[in-house]
Amino acid sequence: MNMTNPEYRVNIGENGYFLWVDEDAITLMNVKDTHMICTLTELSVKLVNDEIANYYTNKN
């Protein structure tokens, strides 16, 4: 699978994930299993986008 470089790398527990984020779509890939990707549902996309925005808003 040919993918562009990910926009984000996040760690959840001991697992790492690459994330590609658009306003209406998010694709993620486990860093240890790069042969499979997952696409999030519309509701999940909104929740993740909100969390990313909150992180950057409250970072300073």
C-alpha positions as CSV (number, residue, x, y, z in Angstrom):
1,M,0.0,0.0,0.0
2,N,1.4,3.4,-1.0
3,M,0.6,6.0,1.7
4,T,1.9,9.5,2.1
5,N,3.8,10.3,5.3
6,P,1.4,10.4,8.3
7,E,0.3,13.7,9.8
8,Y,0.4,12.4,13.3
9,R,1.8,9.5,15.3
10,V,0.0,8.8,18.6
11,N,0.6,6.3,21.3
12,I,-2.2,4.7,23.2
13,G,-0.8,2.6,26.0
14,E,2.0,0.6,24.4
15,N,0.6,0.8,20.9
16,G,1.6,3.4,18.3
17,Y,-0.5,4.5,15.4
18,F,0.0,6.7,12.4
19,L,-3.0,9.0,11.6
20,W,-4.0,10.8,8.4
21,V,-6.6,13.3,9.2
22,D,-9.1,15.2,7.0
23,E,-12.2,17.1,8.0
24,D,-14.5,14.2,7.2
25,A,-12.1,11.2,7.2
26,I,-9.4,9.7,9.4
27,T,-7.3,6.7,8.4
28,L,-5.1,5.0,11.0
29,M,-2.4,2.3,10.9
30,N,-0.7,0.4,13.7
31,V,3.0,1.2,13.5
32,K,3.8,-2.6,14.0
33,D,1.3,-3.8,11.4
34,T,1.6,-1.5,8.3
35,H,-0.2,-3.9,6.0
36,M,-3.7,-3.0,7.3
37,I,-5.4,0.4,7.6
38,C,-8.6,1.4,9.3
39,T,-11.0,4.2,8.5
40,L,-13.1,5.7,11.2
41,T,-16.8,6.3,11.2
42,E,-18.1,9.9,10.7
43,L,-18.9,10.3,14.5
44,S,-15.4,9.0,15.4
45,V,-13.9,11.5,13.0
46,K,-15.7,14.4,14.7
47,L,-14.6,13.2,18.1
48,V,-10.9,12.8,17.1
49,N,-10.8,16.1,15.3
50,D,-12.3,17.8,18.4
51,E,-9.7,16.2,20.6
52,I,-6.8,17.3,18.3
53,A,-8.2,20.8,18.2
54,N,-8.5,20.9,22.0
55,Y,-5.0,19.6,22.4
56,Y,-3.5,22.4,20.2
57,T,-5.8,25.1,21.7
58,N,-4.9,24.2,25.3
59,K,-1.2,23.4,24.7
60,N,0.0,26.9,25.4
